[in-house]
Amino acid sequence: MGERGAGNVEQPLAAVGSFCRWAQAQGWVRAGLLAGIERRPQPRDEVAPIRYQQLHTLWTRPDIHVREKTLWRMLYETAARANEILALNVEDVDVRARRAVVRGKGGRRQEVVWASGTARLLPRYLSGRGRGPVFVTHRRPNVAPALVDVCPDTGRGRLSYQQAWKLFRKASGWTLHQLRHSALTHLGEAGVGAPLLKAKSRHRSLRSLDRYVRPGVEAVAALTAEHDPGRRYPQ
């Protein structure tokens, strides 16, 4: 059974175990009802952050199309979810203010903000387009998509998550989610506090950041060097 299957089994088992312990306390069932059934440890969702220098090398490569450069930089600089950015329309974007309105979890309208890298690339990529999907395919689709997913100026369809994922994976070996993870990790390593990280990531709780923000080995190395006793008291 794969990790997903294991998780699907463990959660109901935990709930049954909790109920049986309560029922035993009430004297309704005999003890040891779940004897021999052991819970397996839940697999941890470990996603390695990407070093910034590696990202910079990637999105400055001359063989990468401006669409991908714009998308990847926007995903990193906003720390947004890939499906949120791919769902953007030009009407949602304020190029001058470097921000856009996305539909977050639960359909909530939320603002994301980007930095100079995206600000330089986005006008070049949009090339005067003023409506329709921001990120579109290079050709017109063979199968007509929904009207909301068609650029009225070019007839091209909205870039799908699957295609965007494949292109990033092929070019880098990484996943789109690692851009969001890396952005939050790099901010945390730079000393940004939890409240601002929560605002940037738009998580509902600070605890949710634990799975994304884990200082990497470079941050640990810098910390070790900064607090090296031998640096202050040479032998």
Number of C-alpha atoms within 10 A of each C-alpha: 7 7 11 10 9 15 16 11 14 16 13 11 16 13 10 13 16 11 12 19 17 13 14 14 12 9 10 10 13 11 13 11 12 12 7 7 10 10 13 10 9 12 10 8 8 9 15 16 22 18 15 14 8 10 16 11 9 17 21 11 10 8 9 13 11 17 18 17 21 22 24 21 23 26 26 26 22 24 25 26 19 20 16 16 23 20 19 19 21 17 14 17 19 12 15 8 10 16 17 21 19 23 15 17 12 6 8 10 12 12 17 23 17 20 14 12 15 22 18 12 17 21 14 12 18 18 8 8 16 15 16 24 25 25 26 21 18 12 10 15 13 7 7 12 12 9 11 13 21 22 23 15 10 13 17 21 26 25 18 15 16 8 11 21 15 15 16 18 13 11 13 13 9 16 16 21 17 18 26 24 24 26 26 28 24 20 17 19 19 11 8 13 11 16 11 13 20 17 13 19 21 18 14 10 12 14 10 12 19 9 12 21 22 20 18 16 10 11 16 12 10 12 12 11 12 11 10 11 11 9 10 9 7 6 6
